[in-house]
């Protein structure tokens, strides 16, 4: 998923940099579908990440009450899984936020005289 979102964001940035004729309406429709896909992925990963975080805290607190080496091992295993989930969710969240700005740029190119609020600030933290 990481490679897919980074490849898609780069592709969209390349489309927005082009000066030649591009069918922005078609690109915008595809972009809307991709935003929906990544929003769904982000939501699923949020749920999984929260469940892992809750399980990690419960195991930690249980281990504090009654120390058991098995609980320590379980805690470490959950922690090892939780850290990549946080990193992946961070990428998804920032990627979708960048897609919103790309969408606004597409909207401005299709409707140059529109008075709808669009945001000019582009996030630079997705890598």
Secondary structure, 3 states (H helix, E strand, C coil): CHHHHHHHHHHHHHHHHCCCCCCHHHHHHHHHHHHHHHHHHHHHHHHHHHHHHHHHHHHHHHHHHCCCHHHHHHHHHHHHHHHHHHHHHHHHHHHHHHHHHHHHHHHHHHCCCCCCCCCCCCCCCCC
